[in-house]
Amino acid sequence: MSHIKQIYLAGGCFWGTEAFMQRIKGVIDAESGYANGDTLNPSYQDVCNGSGHAEVVKVEYDAEQISLATLLDYYFKVIDPVSINQQGADKGIQYRTGIYYVDPQDAKVIDEALANLQTHYAEPLAVENQPLQHYFPAEEYHQDYLDKNPNGYCHIDIQLMNAILQN
């Protein structure tokens, strides 16, 4: 199905980003994982100890229901795009923000979205924009974490998530 697409989004701790993406109409699946680091098949411990990976969410979406540009607009609402290697209380290179694509045609959409976002900030954006080098799913206990642990830590306010999606 050519209208099923993928994009990989780093937005700090992947628990909140995954939960948010799963709530968006047109998103088929969101999975927590690790991308663009220096170790093959890293563990969470490797990532925390400097493997260079970003905590990302692999987002599969139906391009006939939601465009990449709209998906990125939602993503921008739940990140601090000028914060370097930090989102919320989480600090470290694994918590950087980034958009990693597999379809080269997505690069233009991402470039335009980031250029538009930059007009709202005086500081330069810290959001990486790169092709996906590699991706590894996170351990099972990270998948659907906030569904399994409703009171679990999340740097994204769940009420804010719901309010954003109702507008």
C-alpha positions as CSV (number, residue, x, y, z in Angstrom):
1,M,0.0,0.0,0.0
2,S,1.8,3.1,-1.2
3,H,-0.2,5.4,0.9
4,I,1.2,3.8,4.1
5,K,4.3,5.9,5.1
6,Q,6.8,6.0,7.9
7,I,8.6,8.9,9.6
8,Y,10.8,8.7,12.7
9,L,10.4,11.4,15.3
10,A,12.7,12.2,18.2
11,G,11.0,14.3,20.8
12,G,12.7,13.6,24.1
13,C,11.6,10.6,26.1
14,F,9.8,8.3,23.6
15,W,7.0,7.3,26.1
16,G,5.1,10.6,25.7
17,T,5.9,11.0,22.0
18,E,4.6,7.5,21.3
19,A,1.4,8.1,23.3
20,F,0.7,11.4,21.6
21,M,1.3,10.0,18.1
22,Q,-1.0,7.1,18.7
23,R,-3.9,9.5,19.4
24,I,-3.6,11.2,16.0
25,K,-6.2,10.3,13.4
26,G,-4.5,8.7,10.4
27,V,-1.6,7.2,12.5
28,I,-1.7,3.5,12.1
29,D,1.0,2.6,14.7
30,A,3.7,4.3,16.8
31,E,6.6,2.3,18.2
32,S,9.4,3.4,20.5
33,G,13.0,2.7,19.4
34,Y,16.5,4.0,18.9
35,A,17.9,5.6,15.8
36,N,21.1,7.0,14.2
37,G,23.6,6.0,16.8
38,D,27.0,4.2,16.8
39,T,25.9,0.7,18.1
40,L,24.0,-2.0,16.3
41,N,20.9,-3.2,18.2
42,P,21.6,-1.1,21.3
43,S,19.9,-1.8,24.7
44,Y,18.3,1.0,26.7
45,Q,21.5,0.9,28.9
46,D,23.7,1.4,25.8
47,V,21.6,4.4,24.8
48,C,21.8,5.9,28.3
49,N,25.5,5.4,28.3
50,G,26.3,7.3,25.2
51,S,25.7,5.1,22.1
52,G,24.7,8.2,20.2
53,H,21.2,7.1,19.5
54,A,18.1,9.3,19.8
55,E,15.0,7.9,21.5
56,V,12.6,8.0,18.5
57,V,9.1,7.0,17.7
58,K,8.6,5.1,14.4
59,V,5.3,6.5,13.1
60,E,3.4,4.6,10.5
61,Y,0.6,6.7,9.0
62,D,-1.9,6.6,6.2
63,A,-1.0,9.5,3.8
64,E,-4.5,9.5,2.5
65,Q,-5.8,10.4,6.0
66,I,-3.0,12.7,7.2
67,S,-0.2,14.5,5.5
68,L,3.4,14.6,6.7
69,A,3.1,18.4,7.0
70,T,0.1,18.0,9.4
71,L,1.8,15.3,11.3
72,L,4.9,17.5,11.8
73,D,2.6,20.4,12.9
74,Y,1.4,18.1,15.7
75,Y,4.9,17.0,16.6
76,F,6.1,20.7,16.8
77,K,3.3,21.4,19.4
78,V,4.8,18.9,21.9
79,I,8.6,19.6,21.6
80,D,10.8,22.5,22.5
81,P,12.5,22.9,19.1
82,V,15.3,25.1,20.4
83,S,16.4,23.0,23.3
84,I,19.6,21.1,22.7
85,N,19.7,17.5,24.0
86,Q,16.9,18.1,26.4
87,Q,13.1,17.9,26.6
88,G,11.4,18.5,29.9
89,A,13.5,17.2,32.7
90,D,15.3,14.6,30.5
91,K,18.8,15.6,29.5
92,G,21.3,13.8,27.3
93,I,22.0,13.3,23.6
94,Q,19.4,10.5,23.4
95,Y,16.7,13.2,24.2
96,R,17.5,15.4,21.3
97,T,14.8,16.3,18.8
98,G,15.0,15.1,15.3
99,I,13.1,14.1,12.2
100,Y,14.5,11.1,10.4
101,Y,13.0,10.1,7.0
102,V,13.2,7.0,4.8
103,D,11.5,8.5,1.7
104,P,13.8,11.1,0.1
105,Q,10.7,12.9,-1.2
106,D,9.8,13.7,2.4
107,A,12.9,15.9,2.7
108,K,11.3,18.9,1.0
109,V,8.2,18.7,3.2
110,I,10.4,18.5,6.3
111,D,12.6,21.4,5.1
112,E,9.6,23.6,4.5
113,A,8.0,22.7,7.9
114,L,11.2,23.5,9.7
115,A,11.7,26.8,7.8
116,N,8.2,27.8,8.7
117,L,8.8,26.8,12.4
118,Q,12.0,28.8,12.5
119,T,10.1,32.0,11.7
120,H,8.6,31.7,15.2
121,Y,11.9,31.6,17.1
122,A,14.9,34.0,17.4
123,E,17.3,31.1,18.3
124,P,18.2,28.5,15.7
125,L,16.2,25.3,15.8
126,A,17.9,22.3,17.4
127,V,15.8,19.7,15.5
128,E,17.9,17.3,13.4
129,N,16.7,16.7,9.9
130,Q,18.4,13.6,8.4
131,P,17.8,10.4,6.5
132,L,17.3,7.5,8.9
133,Q,20.6,5.6,9.1
134,H,19.2,2.7,11.2
135,Y,16.4,2.0,13.6
136,F,16.1,-0.6,16.4
137,P,12.8,-1.1,18.3
138,A,13.1,-0.5,22.0
139,E,12.6,-3.3,24.5
140,E,9.0,-4.5,25.0
141,Y,8.6,-2.8,28.4
142,H,9.0,0.6,26.6
143,Q,6.2,-0.1,24.1
144,D,2.9,1.5,24.9
145,Y,4.5,2.5,28.2
146,L,1.9,5.1,29.3
147,D,-0.9,2.7,28.5
148,K,0.7,0.1,30.7
149,N,1.6,2.7,33.4
150,P,-1.0,5.5,33.3
151,N,0.7,7.3,36.1
152,G,4.2,6.9,34.5
153,Y,6.5,9.9,33.9
154,C,5.8,11.9,30.8
155,H,7.4,15.2,29.8
156,I,4.4,15.9,27.7
157,D,1.2,16.9,29.6
158,I,-1.4,14.2,28.7
159,Q,-4.2,16.8,29.1
160,L,-2.3,19.1,26.6
161,M,-2.1,16.2,24.2
162,N,-5.8,15.7,24.3
163,A,-6.5,19.5,24.0
164,I,-4.2,19.7,21.0
165,L,-5.9,16.8,19.2
166,Q,-9.4,18.2,19.9
167,N,-8.6,21.5,18.0
